[in-house]
Amino acid sequence: QKHSLVRGLPKQSYQDDSICKACQEEKQVKSSSKAKKVVYTLRPLELLHLDLFGPTMTASISRCRYSLVIVDDCTRWIWVRFLTHRDESFDTFYKFSRKIQNEKGICISSIKNDHGGVWNDLFEKLCEENGIYHNFSTPRTPQQNRVVKRKNRSLQEMARTMLSNHSTPTYYLYNKIYIRPILKKTRYELWKGRKPNISYFHPFGCQC
């Protein structure tokens, strides 16, 4: 609101000294590694970060217990694909990659993920056939894949926080309101090329 990065945001008075109990309970963590001060990628799809989390204790309505999270390094745009089983990861990414490359008219240059067993020979073959460079983080070193690991945690924390405090008016949608501080733009503007309109947002938990 201060820098007019989105359209349709209601004017609200914020108190910096206030503490949200739900956020304090659901987001407390140890100190993290230092953030990067430089943007290393120059265009969308130059580098995609991938990570699979699950199984979750509670299944979704469609009985999904796994989620494949994909983050574009340049824009920090996030895609989440829900899976009933981890073996669906390759087919899901294959369909996603074809669709997103067709949408943007550019090719994926490289992908990065950890050494989990889900990233099997099918991924390697796909990368070889399409000229995609496949990066791996060092085993037992999640901070090397921290871009997507942090997004995983943020998505889960926000879901728990809103459920813990659902009666509080919360205007939220990850790609539309979160800002990439280095570039001083929302992820939506970096990906879509225009400022997002969030005037249709409603408080989480309202009936209509």
Secondary structure, 3 states (H helix, E strand, C coil): CCCCCCECCCCCCCCCCCCCHHHHHHHCCCCCCCCCCCCCCCCCCCEEEEEEECCCCCCCCCCCCEEEEEEECCCCCEEEEEECCHHHHHHHHHHHHHHHHHHHCCCCCEEEECCCCCCCHHHHHHHHHHCCEEEECCCCCHHHHHHHHHHHHHHHHHHHHHHHCCCCCCCCCHHHHCEECCCCEEHHHHHHCCCCECCCCCCCCCCC
